[in-house]
Amino acid sequence: MKRTTEIVELLDEYEKIVARAKDMKLISTKNFVGDIIETLVCDELGAEKCSASQKGYDAVRGKDNIQIKYRSANKKGEYKITFKNVTEQNVGFNVLAFCCKTEEGYSIFEIRVSDLPEMKFIKKKKHKVLFLNNKYLSDKNKVIRIDIEKKGANKT
């Protein structure tokens, strides 16, 4: 069964959404979802979004260089986060703002790099890989959580 009509309708809707997001200055690269998430996180954290050419972090707030990541959980309930082009000693930022979708909406977790669990460094690719799970993403681990519902944000 051909889905041509539905696909064309989706493309038309997508074009309208992209045009509206550009008018609102929400997107600046080809990574539509990433740009939208970065803008959302910056608004919630009171940070200033960097230009797309900035290497190592996505936003600044005072002395904080903030790396913003958005992920969905894998089958184990973990979030795999990869940091590219870093050294074993330096990731280039001091705060991770991690956003994920929840049943209620979205949650943003603000975590200082010094409070993150150990990351696995992959020398060949110059990447660091971090696995976070719900056990780690709790108040006892110095995590600031912001829940975003359709009606607004609630900090916990």
C-alpha positions in Angstrom: 0.0 0.0 0.0 1.4 3.4 -1.0 1.7 6.1 1.6 2.5 8.9 -0.8 -0.3 11.2 0.3 0.5 10.8 4.0 4.2 11.3 3.4 3.6 14.5 1.3 1.3 15.8 4.1 4.0 15.1 6.7 6.6 16.9 4.6 4.3 19.9 4.3 3.8 20.0 8.0 7.5 19.6 8.7 8.4 22.5 6.3 5.9 24.7 8.2 7.4 23.7 11.6 11.0 24.4 10.3 10.0 27.8 8.9 8.3 28.7 12.2 11.3 27.5 14.3 13.6 29.6 12.0 11.4 32.7 12.5 11.6 32.2 16.2 15.4 31.9 15.9 15.3 28.4 17.5 17.4 26.6 14.9 20.7 27.5 13.4 22.1 24.2 12.0 20.7 21.2 10.2 20.3 19.3 13.5 16.7 20.4 14.1 16.0 18.5 17.3 19.4 19.4 18.8 18.9 23.1 18.1 15.5 23.1 19.7 16.7 21.2 22.8 19.7 23.5 23.2 17.4 26.5 23.1 15.0 24.9 25.6 17.8 24.0 28.0 19.4 27.5 27.7 16.1 29.2 28.5 15.5 26.9 31.5 19.1 27.3 32.9 19.5 31.0 32.2 22.4 30.3 29.8 23.5 31.9 26.6 23.6 29.6 23.6 27.0 29.6 21.7 27.4 29.7 18.0 27.3 26.4 16.2 31.0 26.7 15.4 31.9 26.7 19.2 33.9 23.5 20.0 33.6 21.6 23.3 30.4 23.2 24.7 27.1 24.6 23.7 26.3 27.3 26.1 27.8 29.6 28.8 26.4 30.9 32.1 28.9 32.9 34.1 32.0 30.8 34.4 30.2 27.6 33.4 30.8 26.1 30.0 27.8 23.8 29.4 27.6 20.8 27.2 24.0 20.0 26.3 22.9 16.4 25.4 19.5 14.9 24.6 19.0 11.1 24.7 16.4 8.4 25.0 17.0 5.5 27.3 18.2 2.2 25.9 16.6 -1.2 26.7 18.4 -1.3 30.1 17.1 2.1 31.1 20.5 3.7 30.6 21.4 6.8 28.6 24.5 6.5 26.5 26.2 9.8 26.0 29.2 10.2 23.8 31.6 13.2 23.9 33.6 13.6 20.7 37.1 15.1 20.2 38.1 15.2 23.8 41.3 14.2 25.6 41.5 11.7 28.4 42.1 14.6 30.9 39.9 17.3 29.5 36.3 17.2 28.1 36.2 21.0 27.4 33.2 21.8 29.6 32.5 21.9 33.3 28.7 21.3 33.4 26.6 18.7 31.6 23.0 19.6 30.9 21.3 16.3 30.0 17.7 16.4 28.7 15.5 13.4 28.3 11.8 12.7 27.6 9.7 11.4 30.4 6.1 10.4 30.7 5.2 13.8 32.0 7.1 15.8 29.4 10.9 16.5 29.5 13.5 16.6 32.3 16.8 18.5 32.3 19.5 17.3 34.6 22.3 19.7 35.4 25.5 17.9 36.6 29.0 19.2 37.3 31.7 17.2 35.5 33.4 16.6 38.8 30.2 14.8 40.0 29.8 12.6 37.0 30.6 8.9 37.2 33.8 7.7 35.5 33.7 7.9 31.7 35.3 5.3 29.4 37.9 6.9 27.1 38.2 5.5 23.5 41.7 6.5 22.4 41.2 5.6 18.7 38.3 7.9 18.2 39.2 10.5 20.9 35.8 10.0 22.5 34.5 9.6 26.0 31.4 7.5 26.7 29.2 7.9 29.7 26.3 5.8 30.8 23.8 7.4 33.1 20.8 5.6 34.7 17.9 6.7 36.9 19.7 5.5 40.0 22.4 8.1 39.3 20.0 10.9 38.2 18.9 11.7 41.7 19.1 14.5 44.2 21.7 12.7 46.3 24.2 12.8 43.5 24.2 16.7 43.3 21.9 16.6 40.3 19.6 19.6 39.7 16.4 18.4 38.0 14.0 20.6 36.1 10.8 19.0 34.9 9.1 20.6 31.9 5.5 20.0 31.4 3.2 21.7 28.9 2.1 24.2 31.6 5.7 25.2 32.6 8.8 24.1 34.5 9.1 22.8 38.0 12.5 22.7 39.7 13.3 19.9 42.1 
